[in-house]
Amino acid sequence: MSNRVHNFCAGPCTLPLPVLQEAQREFVDYHGEGMSLIEMSHRAKAYDEVHKQAMSLALEVFGVPDDFGVMFIQGGATLQFAMVPLNFLSGDQRAGYVNSGSWGKGAIADAQPHGDIYVAWDGKDSNYTRMPKSDEVKTQPGSQYLHVTSNETIGGIRMVEWPAVEIPLIADMSSDYMSRKIPWDRFDLVYGGAQKNLGPAGMAIVFVRKSALENTNRNLARYLRYDVHLEKDSLFNTPPVFTIYMVGKVLQWMKDKGGLFVIEKEAAEKAGILYDSIDNSEGYYSSPVDPACRSHMNVVFRLPSEELENKFLQQAEDENLVNLKGHRSVGGCRASIYNALPVESVQTLSAFMQEFKNANS
């Protein structure tokens, strides 16, 4: 489609064009059923096949071990900020959190009413421009888990070294979900919103070590209990059918591309193109991020002045390079280059950056 823009939105994300076209063909009459998938019962055979395939692909593509289960839970990652401590803490039990930026802060704020929450590392001194080194994270005795944010969407930093701690890790991986392998033996739970890398907004995908649920808090409303969702195969209530349907198609697209190995390689390639454009601009473009912690998903950068940034953003949009404005809390520019964004879009942005610099410096 010649009229599709180069979409660098931080979320919702760019989705693969073949997936969108396949969904378009199936939307009104799903596989001869005479209705759309989103009109039929979530107990119908046709949807049951979609649901089970999406769950199976999530485990397969991410290389999840057999002792883990997957759950599709409405509410996005923000609901998980509360569900994690509600399930894993009871009374005055303790948990450590890494404060790596905006989303780390959000997880801490929502956990604090539900346990003894402390900050195991704080990026405040660096203005949240880097992640901690493994040995900088300090946990306290009696901690039930350490919560980390693997990639800060707003700050453009990613966790390269997983903390070397003796307690289970729990990770919010929303903005680099399924873009790289993780050491599953270190984790009890991994979650993330679907809308960055995997599909439309509307749910979180949660992977949990089954044995970790044996002693979780049961004194909760049923929807807030992980054990309920796992036992019911994410069908405790009417699921977000369309989101799950689209996530399944994106996961199949990822598998057909070659899986996580290829996705991770492409992510590094796309990020490298933009960071080279920044680093080789003789200071015209700059990134506040520690080079060792640069995100492969969200590339943040500044120009010499706010006036030039506004001009850059307007001219970029005129060239169909859209959603490059930085988050309102930090300003500047941000290119989100999620899994489905083609490398050609990144190359087009890189070329535009050079042209803009030549014309305005």
Residue pairs with C-beta under 8 A, 6 or more apart in sequence:
1 17
4 17
5 320
5 321
5 322
6 320
6 321
6 322
6 341
6 345
6 348
6 349
7 14
7 322
7 323
7 341
7 345
8 14
8 321
8 322
8 323
8 324
8 334
8 335
8 336
8 337
8 341
8 345
8 349
9 322
9 323
9 336
10 153
10 154
10 175
10 196
10 298
10 323
10 327
10 334
10 336
11 153
11 175
11 193
11 195
11 196
11 201
11 336
12 195
12 200
12 201
13 195
13 196
13 197
13 198
13 336
13 338
13 339
13 340
14 338
14 340
14 341
15 199
15 200
15 246
15 250
15 340
16 250
16 253
16 340
18 253
19 246
19 249
19 250
19 253
19 340
22 249
23 245
23 246
23 249
26 37
27 36
27 37
28 36
29 35
29 36
30 36
30 37
30 40
30 46
31 46
33 40
33 46
37 46
37 47
37 50
37 241
37 242
37 245
38 241
38 242
38 245
40 46
40 47
41 47
42 51
42 235
42 238
42 239
42 241
43 235
47 241
50 241
50 244
50 245
50 248
51 233
51 234
51 235
51 239
51 244
52 233
53 248
53 252
54 72
54 244
54 245
54 247
54 248
54 251
55 70
55 72
55 233
55 234
57 248
57 251
57 252
57 255
58 64
58 70
58 205
58 207
58 247
58 251
59 68
59 70
59 207
60 255
61 178
61 251
61 254
61 255
61 259
61 260
62 178
62 207
62 260
63 181
63 184
63 260
64 70
64 184
64 207
65 184
67 209
67 210
67 211
68 184
68 207
68 208
68 209
68 210
69 207
69 208
69 210
69 230
70 205
70 206
70 207
70 234
71 205
71 206
71 207
71 208
71 226
71 229
71 230
71 234
72 203
72 204
72 205
72 206
72 234
72 239
72 240
72 243
72 244
72 247
73 79
73 80
73 83
73 203
73 204
73 206
73 229
73 234
74 202
74 203
74 204
74 239
74 240
75 203
75 204
76 193
76 194
76 195
76 201
76 202
76 203
76 204
77 103
77 172
77 174
77 191
77 192
77 193
77 204
78 106
78 110
78 193
79 204
80 172
80 191
80 204
80 206
81 106
81 107
81 109
81 110
81 111
81 172
82 110
82 111
82 114
82 224
83 224
83 226
84 107
84 111
84 145
84 147
84 170
84 189
84 191
85 95
85 110
85 111
85 114
85 115
85 117
86 114
86 217
86 220
86 224
87 213
87 216
87 217
87 220
87 224
87 225
87 226
88 95
88 144
88 145
88 170
88 188
88 189
88 212
88 216
88 217
89 95
89 114
89 115
89 116
89 144
89 217
90 115
90 217
91 115
92 115
92 116
93 115
93 116
93 142
93 144
94 115
94 116
94 117
94 118
94 140
94 142
94 143
94 144
95 111
95 115
95 116
95 117
95 118
95 143
95 144
95 145
95 146
95 147
96 117
96 118
96 119
96 120
96 137
96 139
96 140
96 143
96 145
96 146
96 147
96 165
96 167
97 104
97 107
97 108
97 111
97 117
97 118
97 119
97 120
97 146
97 147
97 148
98 104
98 119
98 120
98 121
98 131
98 132
98 137
98 146
98 147
98 148
98 149
98 163
99 105
99 108
99 119
99 121
99 122
99 123
99 124
100 121
100 123
100 128
100 131
100 132
100 148
100 149
100 152
100 155
100 157
100 159
101 123
101 128
101 149
101 152
101 154
101 155
101 157
102 128
102 152
102 153
102 154
102 155
102 327
102 329
103 149
103 152
103 153
103 154
103 172
103 174
103 175
104 123
104 148
104 149
104 152
107 147
107 149
107 172
108 117
108 119
111 117
111 147
115 144
118 140
120 137
120 138
120 139
120 140
120 146
120 163
121 132
121 136
121 137
121 138
121 163
123 129
123 130
123 131
123 132
126 290
127 288
128 152
128 155
128 157
129 155
129 157
129 288
129 289
129 290
129 293
130 157
130 289
130 290
130 292
130 293
131 157
131 158
131 159
131 160
131 161
131 293
132 159
132 161
132 163
133 161
134 161
134 162
134 163
134 164
135 164
137 146
137 163
137 164
137 165
139 146
139 165
139 166
139 167
143 167
144 167
144 168
145 167
145 168
145 169
145 170
145 188
145 189
146 163
146 165
146 167
146 168
146 169
146 170
147 169
147 170
147 171
147 172
148 159
148 162
148 163
148 169
148 170
148 171
148 172
149 159
149 171
149 172
150 158
150 159
150 171
150 172
150 173
150 176
150 182
151 157
151 158
151 159
151 173
151 174
151 175
151 176
151 295
151 297
151 298
152 158
152 175
152 295
152 298
153 174
153 175
153 196
153 297
153 298
153 327
153 336
154 298
154 300
154 327
154 329
154 330
154 334
155 289
155 300
155 330
156 287
156 289
156 294
156 295
156 298
156 299
156 300
156 334
157 289
157 290
157 293
157 294
157 295
158 176
158 293
158 294
158 295
158 296
158 297
159 293
160 292
160 293
162 169
162 182
162 183
162 186
163 169
168 186
168 187
168 188
168 189
168 209
168 212
169 186
169 187
169 188
170 187
170 188
170 189
170 190
170 191
171 182
171 187
171 189
171 190
171 191
172 191
172 192
173 182
173 190
173 191
173 192
174 191
174 192
174 193
174 196
175 192
175 196
175 197
175 295
175 297
175 298
175 336
176 196
176 197
176 267
176 295
176 296
176 297
177 192
177 193
177 194
177 196
177 197
177 198
177 205
178 197
178 198
178 251
178 254
178 260
178 263
178 339
179 197
179 263
179 264
179 267
179 296
179 297
179 338
179 339
180 260
180 263
180 264
180 267
180 296
181 260
181 264
182 190
187 207
187 209
188 208
188 209
188 212
189 206
189 207
189 208
189 209
189 212
189 226
190 206
190 207
191 204
191 205
191 206
191 207
192 204
192 205
193 201
193 203
193 204
194 200
194 201
194 202
194 203
194 204
194 205
194 243
194 247
195 201
195 202
196 297
196 336
196 338
197 297
197 338
197 339
197 340
198 205
198 247
198 250
198 251
198 339
199 243
199 246
199 247
199 250
200 242
200 243
200 246
201 243
202 240
202 242
202 243
203 239
203 240
203 243
203 244
205 247
206 226
206 229
208 226
208 230
210 230
213 226
213 227
213 230
216 225
216 226
216 227
217 225
218 225
218 227
222 228
222 236
223 236
223 237
228 236
229 236
250 339
250 340
253 340
254 260
254 263
254 339
257 263
263 339
266 339
266 343
267 296
267 297
267 337
267 339
268 296
269 343
270 296
270 337
270 341
270 343
270 346
271 294
271 295
271 296
271 297
271 299
271 337
273 343
273 346
273 347
273 350
274 299
274 301
274 335
274 337
274 346
274 349
274 350
275 287
275 291
275 294
275 299
276 350
277 285
277 349
277 350
277 353
277 354
278 285
278 286
278 287
278 299
278 301
281 353
281 354
281 357
284 303
284 304
284 357
284 361
285 301
285 302
285 303
285 353
285 357
286 301
286 302
287 294
287 299
287 300
287 301
287 302
288 300
288 302
289 295
289 300
296 337
297 336
297 337
297 338
298 334
298 335
298 336
298 337
299 334
299 335
299 336
299 337
300 326
300 330
300 332
300 333
300 334
301 332
301 333
301 334
301 335
302 309
302 331
302 332
302 333
303 309
303 312
303 332
303 333
306 331
308 360
309 331
309 332
309 333
311 360
312 324
312 333
312 356
313 324
313 325
313 333
315 352
315 356
316 322
316 324
316 349
316 352
316 356
317 324
319 348
319 352
321 345
321 348
321 349
321 352
323 336
324 333
324 334
324 335
324 349
325 333
325 334
326 332
326 333
326 334
327 334
335 346
335 349
337 345
337 346
